[in-house]
Amino acid sequence: MSYAWPGGARLALSLVVNVEEGAEFNIEDGDRGPEPVDELGITLKKPVRNFGNESNYAYGINEGAPRVLGLLDRYGFPATFTAAAVALERAPQVARGIAGAGHEVCAHGYRWAHQLGMSEEVERDFIRKATDSIAKTTGARPVGWLSRYLHTAETRRLLSEEGYLYHMDDFSRDEPFMDRSLVKPMVVLPYALDSNDMKMWNAPALMPTDWLTYAKDTFDWLLAESVGRPRMMSLGVHLRIIGRPGRIVALDRFLQHVSRAEGVWVATRRDIAAHYLSIHSA
């Protein structure tokens, strides 16, 4: 079935801002060890606090959030903030800033934790706690879900049963699709790892200019390809990563590039999913 994006747009662009800071692993929260995702690549296996890494995450809240929100406001682009619920509980000013600017908050777990290994009962509770928490901190119930990569075979079914509109844990294509294997079919909005700013943590040699070139090339290719069929692009960033002075400029230049293009619909994932569902629900 052919379809079109609103206003005759050919390419839907989803800007995704991950908010994980404050919800990462920490022995102070009863975890067995500190958060292993460290920009320096230092993994501590002993049950001690990594104060340096904790402050690196705090940077995302203190400095990264205002910069990213300010940049989105400058261009007038809506974004989807995939937030671990506890992160927003501990940074209510960020929750207010996101909600006040009209951005969407998508659930990124209750804590920033892998769901793999959870029983169905535990995972359902994990989903419900995240849902209720985000509804309280932002004033709106989340309708989308992104796991911390590792999830279970039951995750999508549980999300469908809990009333979610869309699921992001998929990397299989550059457009939405319907998962009709569920009793209540669900929109799947594929995400993208290749254009994610996490590359600048995981690959120290990758500079912001390299990331920018890759993001712009991805955008240009999909926009050209969209002449023949509707396309969707995801660009994922993190407060603590892209929010650094030497990296935020790359996001600025990408948004400049987007603002000059025609045939592009910059939208929240909630709006993309709702539009797609409206013409594919039958």
Helices and strands as residue ranges (DSSP letters): G 6-8, E 11-19, G 27-29, H 51-59, I 60-64, H 65-75, E 80-83, H 85-90, H 92-100, E 104-107, H 120-138, E 144-145, H 155-161, E 166-167, E 177-179, E 186-188, H 199-202, H 208-225, E 231-238, H 239-242, H 245-259, E 264-266, H 269-280
